[in-house]
Amino acid sequence: MTTRVNTLVIQTPEGIVFSQLLAGPVTRFAAWLVDWACITALALVIQMLLILPALVSPDVGRAMTILSYFGLSIGYGIILEWFWRGQTFGKRLLRLRVVDAHGLRLQFNQVVIRNLLRAVDMLPMLYLVGGVAAVLTRRAQRLGDLAANTVVVRNPKTKQPNLDKLLPDKYNSLRDYPHLEVRLRQHVSAAEATLAVRALMRRDMLEPQARVELFRDIAAHFRQRVPFPAEATDGITDEQYVRNVVDVLYRTRSGGQSAAAK
């Protein structure tokens, strides 16, 4: 029998380990109910817009209604999960997120595959096939997740750290490259940002050598995510580089909280 796990553990090439709680079938079904309600409401609006074609030709109206509902049910998940980085209205409400099973950036083809196979997972009704698959697989994956190599994780709300204390005001060389700032926010996950913040909060508890090695590995990880020009990083330590990255992720230029960190 397959042994279930409750946590997705990811190790980066730099040796940094991230862990995220996996979402169970019950929570995922609750999120789907919310999404189903949204899709139903949108379908009713579309049906009202198709009243005129239905009056002209009932068969054409019926065909357009069926095609529009199919496109809506598939397109709803694809569009929202891509633009909201793995979330729909239901997942956002219940704080769930679709992620790559190996911690890589979620790709568009993965979003498309998992949503196209939703029609199979829903058979014969109320996600019976997908629900059985989620119960039997180690990481609660439905067939769409297995085909797309994705998992659904819980995205718990984290307490906002005291950034003014953690990041005292000083020059941040990364701020000289606004386009790379945006790219950094897009490519760094909430788990990665949280790990960097925790490292900064606990840095004084570490032995000097362990502190140097930890920030060296974290800095290397972020440098691989989004490379900045040499003039932006020359002359600063790995720890300061991580502080600058956290500053970009969590604070706007005016000093407020960044939307990417919420």
Contacts in CASP RR format, 6 or more apart in sequence:
PFRMAT RR
TARGET T0000
AUTHOR 0000-0000-0000
METHOD contacts of the structure
MODEL  1
MTTRVNTLVIQTPEGIVFSQLLAGPVTRFAAWLVDWACITALALVIQMLL
ILPALVSPDVGRAMTILSYFGLSIGYGIILEWFWRGQTFGKRLLRLRVVD
AHGLRLQFNQVVIRNLLRAVDMLPMLYLVGGVAAVLTRRAQRLGDLAANT
VVVRNPKTKQPNLDKLLPDKYNSLRDYPHLEVRLRQHVSAAEATLAVRAL
MRRDMLEPQARVELFRDIAAHFRQRVPFPAEATDGITDEQYVRNVVDVLY
RTRSGGQSAAAK
2 136 0 8 1.000
2 137 0 8 1.000
2 138 0 8 1.000
3 138 0 8 1.000
4 138 0 8 1.000
4 140 0 8 1.000
5 22 0 8 1.000
5 138 0 8 1.000
5 139 0 8 1.000
6 21 0 8 1.000
6 22 0 8 1.000
7 19 0 8 1.000
7 20 0 8 1.000
7 21 0 8 1.000
7 22 0 8 1.000
8 19 0 8 1.000
8 20 0 8 1.000
8 21 0 8 1.000
8 22 0 8 1.000
8 99 0 8 1.000
8 101 0 8 1.000
8 139 0 8 1.000
8 151 0 8 1.000
8 153 0 8 1.000
9 17 0 8 1.000
9 18 0 8 1.000
9 19 0 8 1.000
10 17 0 8 1.000
10 18 0 8 1.000
10 19 0 8 1.000
10 20 0 8 1.000
10 102 0 8 1.000
10 103 0 8 1.000
11 17 0 8 1.000
11 18 0 8 1.000
12 18 0 8 1.000
12 221 0 8 1.000
13 224 0 8 1.000
14 217 0 8 1.000
14 218 0 8 1.000
14 220 0 8 1.000
14 221 0 8 1.000
14 224 0 8 1.000
15 217 0 8 1.000
16 195 0 8 1.000
16 217 0 8 1.000
16 218 0 8 1.000
16 221 0 8 1.000
18 103 0 8 1.000
18 189 0 8 1.000
18 191 0 8 1.000
18 192 0 8 1.000
18 195 0 8 1.000
19 191 0 8 1.000
20 99 0 8 1.000
20 153 0 8 1.000
20 154 0 8 1.000
20 191 0 8 1.000
21 153 0 8 1.000
21 154 0 8 1.000
21 156 0 8 1.000
22 139 0 8 1.000
22 140 0 8 1.000
22 151 0 8 1.000
22 152 0 8 1.000
22 153 0 8 1.000
22 154 0 8 1.000
23 31 0 8 1.000
23 96 0 8 1.000
23 140 0 8 1.000
23 152 0 8 1.000
23 153 0 8 1.000
23 154 0 8 1.000
24 134 0 8 1.000
24 140 0 8 1.000
24 152 0 8 1.000
25 131 0 8 1.000
25 134 0 8 1.000
25 135 0 8 1.000
25 140 0 8 1.000
27 94 0 8 1.000
27 96 0 8 1.000
27 154 0 8 1.000
28 96 0 8 1.000
28 134 0 8 1.000
28 140 0 8 1.000
28 152 0 8 1.000
29 127 0 8 1.000
29 131 0 8 1.000
30 94 0 8 1.000
31 88 0 8 1.000
31 90 0 8 1.000
31 91 0 8 1.000
31 93 0 8 1.000
31 94 0 8 1.000
31 96 0 8 1.000
32 90 0 8 1.000
32 127 0 8 1.000
34 89 0 8 1.000
34 90 0 8 1.000
34 93 0 8 1.000
34 94 0 8 1.000
35 76 0 8 1.000
35 77 0 8 1.000
35 88 0 8 1.000
35 89 0 8 1.000
35 90 0 8 1.000
35 91 0 8 1.000
38 76 0 8 1.000
38 88 0 8 1.000
38 89 0 8 1.000
38 90 0 8 1.000
39 72 0 8 1.000
39 73 0 8 1.000
39 76 0 8 1.000
42 72 0 8 1.000
42 76 0 8 1.000
43 68 0 8 1.000
43 69 0 8 1.000
43 72 0 8 1.000
46 65 0 8 1.000
46 68 0 8 1.000
46 69 0 8 1.000
46 72 0 8 1.000
47 65 0 8 1.000
50 61 0 8 1.000
50 64 0 8 1.000
50 65 0 8 1.000
50 68 0 8 1.000
53 60 0 8 1.000
53 61 0 8 1.000
53 64 0 8 1.000
54 60 0 8 1.000
54 61 0 8 1.000
54 62 0 8 1.000
54 64 0 8 1.000
54 65 0 8 1.000
73 118 0 8 1.000
74 115 0 8 1.000
74 116 0 8 1.000
74 118 0 8 1.000
74 119 0 8 1.000
75 115 0 8 1.000
76 88 0 8 1.000
77 88 0 8 1.000
77 111 0 8 1.000
77 115 0 8 1.000
78 111 0 8 1.000
78 112 0 8 1.000
78 115 0 8 1.000
80 86 0 8 1.000
80 87 0 8 1.000
80 88 0 8 1.000
80 89 0 8 1.000
81 87 0 8 1.000
81 88 0 8 1.000
81 98 0 8 1.000
81 106 0 8 1.000
81 111 0 8 1.000
81 114 0 8 1.000
81 115 0 8 1.000
82 108 0 8 1.000
82 111 0 8 1.000
84 92 0 8 1.000
85 97 0 8 1.000
85 106 0 8 1.000
86 97 0 8 1.000
86 98 0 8 1.000
86 99 0 8 1.000
86 106 0 8 1.000
86 111 0 8 1.000
87 96 0 8 1.000
87 97 0 8 1.000
87 98 0 8 1.000
87 155 0 8 1.000
90 96 0 8 1.000
91 97 0 8 1.000
91 98 0 8 1.000
91 152 0 8 1.000
95 154 0 8 1.000
95 155 0 8 1.000
95 156 0 8 1.000
95 157 0 8 1.000
96 152 0 8 1.000
96 153 0 8 1.000
96 154 0 8 1.000
96 155 0 8 1.000
97 152 0 8 1.000
97 153 0 8 1.000
97 155 0 8 1.000
98 106 0 8 1.000
98 111 0 8 1.000
98 114 0 8 1.000
98 150 0 8 1.000
98 151 0 8 1.000
98 152 0 8 1.000
99 106 0 8 1.000
99 150 0 8 1.000
99 151 0 8 1.000
99 152 0 8 1.000
99 153 0 8 1.000
99 189 0 8 1.000
100 106 0 8 1.000
100 107 0 8 1.000
100 110 0 8 1.000
100 149 0 8 1.000
100 150 0 8 1.000
101 139 0 8 1.000
101 141 0 8 1.000
101 145 0 8 1.000
101 149 0 8 1.000
101 150 0 8 1.000
101 151 0 8 1.000
102 149 0 8 1.000
103 189 0 8 1.000
105 187 0 8 1.000
106 150 0 8 1.000
109 148 0 8 1.000
110 148 0 8 1.000
110 149 0 8 1.000
110 150 0 8 1.000
111 148 0 8 1.000
113 144 0 8 1.000
113 147 0 8 1.000
113 148 0 8 1.000
114 144 0 8 1.000
114 145 0 8 1.000
114 147 0 8 1.000
114 148 0 8 1.000
114 150 0 8 1.000
117 142 0 8 1.000
117 143 0 8 1.000
117 144 0 8 1.000
117 147 0 8 1.000
117 148 0 8 1.000
118 144 0 8 1.000
120 129 0 8 1.000
120 143 0 8 1.000
120 144 0 8 1.000
121 127 0 8 1.000
121 129 0 8 1.000
121 130 0 8 1.000
121 131 0 8 1.000
121 133 0 8 1.000
121 142 0 8 1.000
121 143 0 8 1.000
121 144 0 8 1.000
122 128 0 8 1.000
122 129 0 8 1.000
122 130 0 8 1.000
123 129 0 8 1.000
127 142 0 8 1.000
129 142 0 8 1.000
129 143 0 8 1.000
130 142 0 8 1.000
130 143 0 8 1.000
131 142 0 8 1.000
133 141 0 8 1.000
133 142 0 8 1.000
133 143 0 8 1.000
133 146 0 8 1.000
134 140 0 8 1.000
134 141 0 8 1.000
134 142 0 8 1.000
137 146 0 8 1.000
139 145 0 8 1.000
139 151 0 8 1.000
140 151 0 8 1.000
140 152 0 8 1.000
141 150 0 8 1.000
141 151 0 8 1.000
144 150 0 8 1.000
145 151 0 8 1.000
145 152 0 8 1.000
155 190 0 8 1.000
158 190 0 8 1.000
158 194 0 8 1.000
160 257 0 8 1.000
160 261 0 8 1.000
161 197 0 8 1.000
161 201 0 8 1.000
161 250 0 8 1.000
163 247 0 8 1.000
163 250 0 8 1.000
163 251 0 8 1.000
163 257 0 8 1.000
166 197 0 8 1.000
166 200 0 8 1.000
166 201 0 8 1.000
166 246 0 8 1.000
167 243 0 8 1.000
167 246 0 8 1.000
167 247 0 8 1.000
167 250 0 8 1.000
167 251 0 8 1.000
172 244 0 8 1.000
172 247 0 8 1.000
172 248 0 8 1.000
173 228 0 8 1.000
173 231 0 8 1.000
173 232 0 8 1.000
173 233 0 8 1.000
173 236 0 8 1.000
173 244 0 8 1.000
174 180 0 8 1.000
174 181 0 8 1.000
174 184 0 8 1.000
174 228 0 8 1.000
174 232 0 8 1.000
174 244 0 8 1.000
174 245 0 8 1.000
174 247 0 8 1.000
174 248 0 8 1.000
175 181 0 8 1.000
175 248 0 8 1.000
175 253 0 8 1.000
176 232 0 8 1.000
177 228 0 8 1.000
177 229 0 8 1.000
177 232 0 8 1.000
180 226 0 8 1.000
180 228 0 8 1.000
181 248 0 8 1.000
183 226 0 8 1.000
184 222 0 8 1.000
184 225 0 8 1.000
184 226 0 8 1.000
184 245 0 8 1.000
184 248 0 8 1.000
184 249 0 8 1.000
185 248 0 8 1.000
185 249 0 8 1.000
185 258 0 8 1.000
185 260 0 8 1.000
186 260 0 8 1.000
187 225 0 8 1.000
187 226 0 8 1.000
188 222 0 8 1.000
188 225 0 8 1.000
188 226 0 8 1.000
188 245 0 8 1.000
188 249 0 8 1.000
188 260 0 8 1.000
190 261 0 8 1.000
192 221 0 8 1.000
192 222 0 8 1.000
192 225 0 8 1.000
193 246 0 8 1.000
193 249 0 8 1.000
193 250 0 8 1.000
193 261 0 8 1.000
195 218 0 8 1.000
196 218 0 8 1.000
196 222 0 8 1.000
196 242 0 8 1.000
196 245 0 8 1.000
196 246 0 8 1.000
196 249 0 8 1.000
197 246 0 8 1.000
197 250 0 8 1.000
199 214 0 8 1.000
199 215 0 8 1.000
199 218 0 8 1.000
199 242 0 8 1.000
200 239 0 8 1.000
200 242 0 8 1.000
200 243 0 8 1.000
200 246 0 8 1.000
203 211 0 8 1.000
203 215 0 8 1.000
203 239 0 8 1.000
206 214 0 8 1.000
211 239 0 8 1.000
212 238 0 8 1.000
215 237 0 8 1.000
215 238 0 8 1.000
215 239 0 8 1.000
215 241 0 8 1.000
215 242 0 8 1.000
216 238 0 8 1.000
218 238 0 8 1.000
218 242 0 8 1.000
219 238 0 8 1.000
219 239 0 8 1.000
219 241 0 8 1.000
219 242 0 8 1.000
219 245 0 8 1.000
220 238 0 8 1.000
222 241 0 8 1.000
222 242 0 8 1.000
222 245 0 8 1.000
223 233 0 8 1.000
223 241 0 8 1.000
233 241 0 8 1.000
236 244 0 8 1.000
248 258 0 8 1.000
249 258 0 8 1.000
249 260 0 8 1.000
249 261 0 8 1.000
250 257 0 8 1.000
250 258 0 8 1.000
250 260 0 8 1.000
250 261 0 8 1.000
251 257 0 8 1.000
251 258 0 8 1.000
252 258 0 8 1.000
END
